[in-house]
Amino acid sequence: MGWDGPSTPVRSGVSMERVQHMTKSAIRRASMIEVNPQAKKNLQELFVNFTLILICLLLIYIIVLLSS
């Protein structure tokens, strides 16, 4: 006999609808959190710096690949 693909997952006590509801309510609660404007600015700058570092690393990686 061959393999017929994945079997149906074992049902836990949590339904998919319940998981979706919990996820939506968590996102709703998180979006209502008040953030200090200075902290928000710091996080944005941190994200920009992180993105720039990733871009630079990617460019270095491409240059190394092309030069070898």
N, C-alpha and C positions, 0 to 999 in steps of 0.2 A: 504494500500500500504506500502511496506517495503522501507527501505533506499537503494538506488542504488549506494551508494559510493559517493565520492566527485564529485561535479559538475565541469565543466571546468572552469578554473580561468578566471576572467574578464581580457580582454586584455587591457593592458596599452599601452602607445605610444612607449614603448621600446621593441624591439624584442630580442629574446634569442641570435641571432647572434651578435646584437649590444652590448649586455652585455658581451659576450665572447670577442669581439674585445676590448671593454673598459678595461676588466680585463687583457688581454694579453698586451695591451699597457702600462697599469699601472705597471705591473710586469717588463716589459722591461725598463721603465723609472727608477723604483726603483733599478734595478740591475746595472744601469749605474752610480748611485750616488757614488762619491768618499768618502771613509770613512777614517778618520785619523787612522793610524795604532795603535796608543795608545788607541783610542776609541774602535777600533775593539777588541783589546786585553782585554780591560776592560769588554766589552760586553760578550766576550767568557768566561771570568772568572766568571762573574755574572751568566751566564747561567749554568755553571758547578756547582757553589755553590747552585743555585736554585734547580738543579736536585738532588744534594746530599741531600739537606734538604728534598725534596719530598720522596726520597728513605728511609731516616731515619724515617720520619713520618709514612710511610707505614710499615716499620719493627716494629715500636713501636705499631702501630695499630694491626698488626698480633700477636705480643706477648701478647698484652692485650686480644685479642680474644681467644687465645689458653689457657691463664691462667685462664679464667673465666669458 
